[in-house]
């Protein structure tokens, strides 16, 4: 366990002896479930299609443009309701304990995890918003008042979150754990005003006590006392001083701020509508080509047409960034401020519009580098970049020949104490950030330095050039082995 991984003795009696598989019946069930899930989600759009077919139409573009928003909203609502029904039904089979993988609880855990992951992609505007706690409650989670949750992934029926807690991006809470043909399920609890950072893990049966902090990319330890702070894998206890903040802008906003935030978040329908119109335009163009030139013409036109659609999606997202945010600069902004809300709206354009149309097919190509430059990132020549997770692109600098591997996050903001702190991140010439690593605000990877997979570069940390580093938190590798872990202090 850990990063980098080291050999550890397994606790005696913690898991049953390995067991064989469950036979062809369960293999067939696992094989067919993804197809049935996809069919279920497509069926959710049938009401929109039926409505479009039943309503009288003159076929005009203006009429279609007016109807499209209502059809897209109806489809999204039905999609959300179908997902909710499936998750709640599967959640009834989830019971704390250790079960065979080839069993109803094992299958239900796998299916629920898959459905919740799907919802993060297809219903992205519902996340990191005022509606996120409501959405999680709909799925069966017990969520307190004033909770802030971003793109959290959980088995909802096993998740308990108390008032005013904060779950940041990509948090994995109440997951299932697999070993030797067994699946372990347990209730995960996050206490009042507790904080779980980006990509943090709150495993089965783990509890984050009130006002405790679990940092970025951290595996929650078995005991997290109230008010304590933890970071790393394995987690180390930190000395942390919480900064003073204005309560009205963090934990207890007045009604006018709630109304203002809700108004901004309703604008998240705009990228959804733009994505729907783009799909419709591509489909209409392909049908026109089919009617005039036949199937071979469609094959010839399809690739360039999709490339053009991707460029349009990227251009719309770039325009949204400069219109909504202008140029990002280092600074601090409380949670209940227009800057934070507009930033989340811009991120919705990225994930809903740019990622499926441009970023995914362009990952690791000069086209992605060019688009990141259009957002304000400073990307040198010959950069290899397999990640779009540059949250505030103006604050990112990638030197010539730098490598940013898949799943990396060049994290230019942190949200401790419900205050968004922004600072720059730099990877110097020929520097490398390994797969699924995170660099925190104010950090810099030196020229020619290599940061290994699953590592965390701390805030304001400078990684010297030319060496090899790895770990969570990052530390030098000496003769291929990690050096001793230095003491850390969280700000």
C-alpha positions in Angstrom: 0.0 0.0 0.0 0.8 3.7 -0.2 2.5 5.9 -2.8 5.1 4.7 -3.7 3.8 1.2 -2.8 5.6 -0.7 0.0 4.9 -4.2 1.3 2.7 -4.3 4.4 1.5 -7.3 6.4 -2.2 -7.9 6.1 -4.2 -7.7 9.4 -5.0 -11.2 10.6 -8.5 -12.2 9.9 -9.4 -9.0 8.1 -10.6 -10.9 4.9 -12.0 -14.4 4.4 -9.9 -16.9 2.4 -10.0 -16.3 -1.4 -13.0 -18.0 -3.1 -13.5 -19.1 -6.6 -15.9 -17.5 -9.1 -19.7 -17.9 -9.2 -20.1 -19.8 -12.4 -21.5 -18.9 -15.8 -24.8 -17.5 -14.5 -23.1 -14.6 -12.7 -20.6 -14.1 -15.6 -23.5 -13.7 -18.0 -25.3 -11.3 -15.6 -22.2 -9.0 -15.3 -21.7 -9.2 -19.1 -25.3 -8.2 -20.0 -25.8 -5.5 -17.4 -23.9 -2.7 -19.2 -26.1 -3.3 -22.3 -29.2 -3.2 -20.2 -28.0 -0.1 -18.4 -27.3 1.7 -21.8 -30.8 0.6 -23.1 -32.4 2.0 -19.9 -30.7 5.4 -20.3 -31.7 5.6 -24.0 -35.3 4.8 -23.1 -35.3 7.9 -20.9 -35.2 10.0 -24.0 -38.2 8.4 -25.6 -40.7 11.0 -24.1 -38.7 13.8 -25.8 -38.7 12.0 -29.1 -42.4 11.2 -28.9 -43.2 14.9 -28.0 -41.1 16.0 -31.0 -43.0 13.6 -33.2 -46.5 14.4 -32.0 -46.3 18.2 -32.0 -47.3 19.8 -35.4 -44.3 21.3 -37.1 -43.6 23.4 -40.2 -40.0 22.2 -40.2 -38.6 25.7 -39.9 -35.2 26.3 -38.2 -36.6 29.0 -35.9 -39.4 26.7 -34.7 -36.9 23.9 -34.0 -34.7 26.3 -32.1 -37.6 27.3 -29.9 -38.6 23.7 -29.2 -35.1 22.3 -28.6 -34.7 23.7 -25.0 -37.9 22.1 -23.8 -37.1 18.8 -25.4 -33.5 18.8 -24.0 -34.8 19.7 -20.5 -37.5 17.0 -20.7 -34.9 14.4 -21.7 -32.6 15.3 -18.9 -35.4 15.2 -16.3 -36.5 11.7 -17.5 -32.8 10.6 -17.6 -32.3 11.7 -14.0 -35.5 10.0 -12.9 -34.6 6.7 -14.6 -31.1 6.9 -13.0 -32.6 7.6 -9.6 -35.0 4.7 -9.8 -32.3 2.3 -10.8 -29.9 3.5 -8.1 -32.6 3.3 -5.4 -33.6 -0.2 -6.5 -30.0 -1.5 -6.5 -29.3 0.3 -3.2 -31.8 -1.9 -1.4 -29.4 -4.8 -1.8 -26.4 -3.0 -0.3 -25.8 -4.2 3.2 -22.7 -3.5 5.3 -20.4 -6.5 5.5 -18.3 -8.8 3.4 -20.1 -10.6 0.5 -19.0 -12.8 -2.4 -18.4 -10.8 -5.6 -20.8 -13.1 -7.4 -23.8 -12.3 -5.2 -26.7 -9.9 -5.3 -24.9 -7.3 -3.0 -21.7 -7.6 -5.1 -23.5 -7.1 -8.3 -25.6 -4.2 -6.9 -22.5 -2.4 -5.6 -20.9 -2.7 -9.0 -24.0 -1.5 -10.8 -24.7 1.4 -8.5 -21.1 2.6 -8.8 -21.4 2.5 -12.6 -24.7 4.4 -12.6 -23.4 7.1 -10.3 -20.2 7.5 -12.4 -22.5 7.8 -15.5 -24.5 10.5 -13.8 -21.4 12.6 -13.2 -20.8 12.7 -17.0 -24.4 12.9 -18.4 -25.8 15.1 -15.6 -22.7 17.2 -14.9 -24.6 20.5 -14.4 -26.2 19.0 -11.3 -22.8 18.7 -9.5 -20.9 21.3 -7.6 -24.2 23.2 -7.2 -27.0 24.0 -4.7 -28.8 21.0 -6.2 -26.0 18.4 -5.5 -27.1 17.6 -1.9 -30.7 17.2 -3.2 -29.5 14.9 -6.0 -27.5 12.7 -3.5 -30.5 12.5 -1.2 -32.7 11.4 -4.2 -30.2 8.5 -4.7 -30.5 7.4 -1.0 -27.7 9.3 0.8 -28.3 11.0 4.1 -27.0 14.5 3.6 -27.3 17.3 6.2 -28.1 21.0 5.7 -25.6 23.4 4.2 -23.4 20.6 2.7 -21.3 21.5 -0.3 -20.5 18.6 -2.6 -18.7 18.6 -6.0 -18.2 15.6 -8.3 -18.4 13.1 -5.5 -18.7 9.4 -6.4 -20.4 7.1 -3.8 -22.7 4.3 -3.0 -25.4 6.6 -1.8 -27.3 4.3 0.5 -24.1 3.9 2.5 -23.1 7.6 2.7 -23.8 9.8 5.7 -22.8 13.5 5.6 -23.6 15.9 8.5 -24.4 19.6 8.3 -22.0 22.1 6.6 -19.5 19.4 5.4 -17.5 19.9 2.2 -16.8 17.2 -0.3 -14.4 18.4 -3.1 -13.9 17.3 -6.7 -13.5 13.6 -7.4 -14.0 12.5 -3.8 -14.7 8.7 -3.5 -16.9 8.1 -0.5 -18.5 4.8 0.7 -17.1 2.8 -2.2 -16.9 -1.0 -2.3 -13.6 -2.8 -1.7 -12.6 -5.9 -3.6 -10.2 -8.7 -2.6 -9.9 -12.4 -3.3 -13.4 -12.9 -4.8 -15.0 -10.9 -1.9 -16.6 -7.4 -1.8 -16.6 -5.3 1.4 -19.3 -2.7 2.0 -19.6 -0.3 4.9 -21.2 3.0 5.9 -18.9 6.0 5.4 -19.5 9.1 7.6 -18.4 12.7 7.2 -18.9 14.9 10.2 -20.2 18.4 10.7 -18.0 21.1 9.0 -15.6 18.4 8.0 -13.6 18.7 4.7 -12.6 16.0 2.2 -10.2 17.3 -0.4 -9.9 16.6 -4.1 -9.6 12.9 -4.9 -9.8 12.0 -1.2 -11.0 8.5 -0.2 -13.4 7.8 2.6 -13.4 4.0 2.6 -16.0 1.5 3.8 -16.6 1.9 7.6 -14.4 5.0 7.8 -15.5 8.2 9.6 -14.2 11.8 9.3 -15.0 13.4 12.6 -16.5 16.9 13.0 -14.3 19.8 11.7 -11.6 17.4 10.6 -9.8 17.7 7.3 -8.8 14.9 4.9 -6.5 16.5 2.3 -6.0 16.0 -1.4 -5.5 12.5 -2.7 -5.6 11.2 0.9 -6.8 7.8 2.1 -8.8 8.4 5.3 -7.2 6.5 8.2 -9.2 4.4 10.7 -9.2 7.1 13.4 -9.8 10.7 12.5 -10.3 12.7 15.7 -12.4 15.9 15.7 -10.5 18.9 14.4 -7.5 16.9 13.1 -6.0 17.2 9.7 -4.5 14.5 7.5 -2.6 14.2 4.3 -1.0 11.5 2.2 -1.1 7.8 1.5 -0.6 6.5 4.1 -2.1 9.5 5.8 0.0 11.6 8.1 -1.4 13.9 10.7 -0.7 17.6 10.0 -0.4 20.7 12.1 -2.9 23.1 10.6 -4.1 26.6 11.4 -7.5 27.5 10.1 -7.8 31.0 8.8 -10.5 33.5 9.9 -13.3 34.0 7.4 -16.5 35.9 7.0 -19.3 33.6 8.0 -21.9 35.3 5.8 -19.7 34.4 2.8 -18.8 30.9 3.8 -21.2 29.0 6.1 -24.2 31.2 6.7 -25.1 33.2 3.5 -28.1 35.5 3.6 -31.1 34.7 1.3 -30.1 37.2 -1.4 -26.8 35.4 -2.0 -28.7 32.1 -2.2 -31.0 33.6 -4.8 -28.1 35.0 -6.8 -26.2 31.8 -6.8 -29.3 29.9 -7.9 -29.7 32.3 -10.8 -26.2 31.8 -12.0 -26.4 28.0 -11.7 -29.6 28.0 -13.8 -27.4 29.3 -16.6 -25.8 25.9 -16.7 -28.6 24.9 -19.1 -26.9 27.0 -21.7 -23.9 24.6 -22.4 -26.4 21.7 -22.4 -28.5 23.4 -25.0 -25.5 24.3 -27.1 -24.4 20.7 -27.0 -27.9 19.5 -28.0 -28.0 22.0 -30.9 -24.5 20.9 -32.0 -25.6 17.3 -32.1 -28.8 18.2 -34.0 -26.7 20.2 -36.6 -24.3 17.3 -37.1 -27.2 14.9 -37.6 -29.0 17.3 -40.0 -25.9 17.7 -42.1 -25.3 13.9 -42.3 -28.9 13.4 -43.3 -28.6 16.0 -46.0 -25.4 14.4 -47.3 -27.1 11.0 -47.2 -30.1 12.2 -49.3 -27.9 13.8 -51.9 -24.8 11.6 -52.1 -25.6 8.3 -50.5 -23.7 6.2 -47.9 -20.2 6.6 -49.4 -20.6 10.4 -49.3 -21.5 10.1 -45.6 -18.4 8.1 -44.9 -16.2 10.7 -46.6 -17.8 13.7 -44.9 -18.3 12.2 -41.4 -14.8 12.6 -40.1 -14.2 16.2 -41.3 -17.7 17.2 -40.1 -17.0 15.8 -36.6 -13.7 17.6 -36.5 -15.4 20.9 -37.4 -18.0 20.3 -34.7 -15.2 19.7 -32.2 -13.6 23.0 -33.2 -16.9 24.8 -32.8 -17.4 23.3 -29.3 -13.9 24.4 -28.3 -14.4 27.9 -29.7 -17.7 28.3 -27.8 -16.0 27.2 -24.6 -13.1 29.5 -25.1 -15.5 32.4 -25.7 -17.4 31.5 -22.5 -14.2 31.5 -20.5 -13.1 35.0 -21.6 -16.7 36.3 -21.3 -17.3 34.9 -17.8 -13.9 35.0 -16.2 -11.5 37.1 -18.2 -8.0 36.4 -17.1 -7.5 34.3 -13.9 -5.1 35.8 -11.3 -3.8 34.6 -8.0 -6.1 35.6 -5.1 -8.8 34.5 -2.7 -12.5 34.4 -3.1 -15.1 33.1 -0.6 -17.5 30.3 -1.6 -20.5 32.6 -1.7 -19.2 35.1 -4.3 -19.9 35.7 -8.0 -16.3 34.8 -8.9 -16.8 31.2 -7.7 -20.2 30.8 -9.2 -19.0 32.1 -12.6 -16.0 29.8 -12.4 -18.2 26.7 -11.9 -20.4 27.9 -14.9 -17.3 28.1 -17.1 -16.3 24.6 -15.9 -19.7 23.4 -17.0 -18.9 24.6 -20.5 -15.7 22.7 -20.4 -17.1 19.3 -19.2 -20.4 19.4 -21.2 -19.3 21.0 -24.4 -15.6 20.9 -25.0 -14.6 17.5 -23.4 -16.9 15.2 -25.4 -16.5 17.0 -28.7 -12.9 18.2 -28.7 -10.8 17.2 -25.6 -11.4 13.4 -25.7 -10.5 12.9 -29.3 -7.6 15.5 -29.2 -6.0 14.2 -26.0 -2.2 14.0 -26.4 -2.2 16.0 -29.6 -1.0 19.5 -30.6 -4.7 20.4 -31.1 -5.3 20.1 -27.3 -2.2 22.2 -26.7 -3.5 24.9 -29.0 -6.9 24.9 -27.3 -5.4 25.2 -23.9 -3.4 28.2 -25.2 -6.6 29.8 -26.3 -7.9 29.5 -22.7 -4.8 31.4 -21.5 -2.5 28.6 -20.5 1.2 29.1 -21.3 2.1 25.9 -23.2 5.6 25.6 -24.7 6.7 23.8 -27.8 6.7 20.0 -27.9 4.6 19.7 -24.7 2.9 16.3 -24.3 -0.4 16.8 -22.4 -3.0 14.1 -21.7 -5.1 16.1 -19.3 -7.6 19.0 -19.5 -7.7 19.4 -15.8 -6.1 22.9 -15.7 -8.9 24.5 -13.7 -7.7 28.1 -14.0 -5.6 27.9 -17.2 -4.0 31.4 -17.0 -2.2 30.2 -13.9 -0.6 27.2 -15.6 2.8 27.3 -17.2 4.2 24.3 -19.1 7.8 24.6 -20.4 9.1 23.2 -23.7 9.0 19.5 -23.9 7.2 19.0 -20.6 5.0 15.9 -20.1 1.7 15.9 -18.3 0.3 12.3 -18.2 -3.2 11.0 -18.2 -5.3 11.7 -15.2 -3.1 14.5 -13.8 -4.6 17.6 -12.2 -2.6 20.8 -12.3 -4.6 22.1 -9.4 -4.5 25.9 -9.3 -7.0 26.4 -6.4 -7.9 24.9 -3.0 -11.1 25.3 -1.0 -10.2 24.8 2.6 -12.4 26.7 5.1 -14.8 27.5 2.2 -12.4 30.1 0.7 -11.1 29.5 -2.8 -7.3 30.2 -2.9 -5.7 30.6 -6.4 -2.1 30.4 -7.3 0.1 29.4 -10.2 1.4 25.9 -11.1 4.5 25.4 -13.3 6.2 22.5 -15.0 9.6 23.6 -16.3 11.2 22.5 -19.6 11.4 18.7 -20.0 9.7 18.2 -16.6 7.3 15.2 -16.2 4.2 14.8 -14.0 3.3 11.1 -13.8 -0.2 9.5 -14.3 -2.9 10.5 -11.8 -0.6 12.9 -9.9 -1.7 16.3 -8.5 0.3 19.5 -8.2 -1.1 22.0 -5.7 -1.2 25.8 -6.1 2.1 27.6 -6.0 4.1 24.5 -6.8 6.7 24.1 -9.5 8.3 21.0 -11.0 11.9 21.8 -12.0 13.5 21.4 -15.4 14.1 17.7 -16.3 12.5 16.6 -13.0 10.3 13.5 -13.1 7.4 13.1 -10.7 6.1 9.5 -10.6 2.6 8.2 -10.8 0.1 8.8 -8.0 2.1 11.6 -6.4 1.2 14.8 -4.7 3.3 18.0 -5.1 2.4 20.1 -2.1 1.3 23.8 -2.2 4.2 26.2 -2.8 6.6 23.3 -3.1 9.6 23.5 -5.5 10.7 20.2 -6.9 14.4 20.6 -7.9 15.3 19.9 -11.5 16.9 16.8 -12.8 15.9 14.3 -10.2 13.2 11.6 -9.7 10.5 12.1 -7.2 7.5 10.1 -6.1 5.0 9.8 -3.3 2.1 11.2 -1.5 3.4 13.7 -0.4 6.2 13.7 -3.0 9.7 13.0 -1.9 13.0 12.1 -3.7 13.8 8.6 -4.9 17.2 7.5 -3.8 18.5 4.5 -5.7 14.9 3.7 -6.8 13.6 3.8 -3.2 11.8 6.7 -1.4 13.7 8.8 1.1 12.4 9.4 4.6 9.2 11.4 4.8 9.8 15.0 6.2 7.4 16.7 8.5 4.7 18.8 6.9 2.6 21.8 8.0 -0.7 22.7 6.3 -1.5 26.3 5.9 
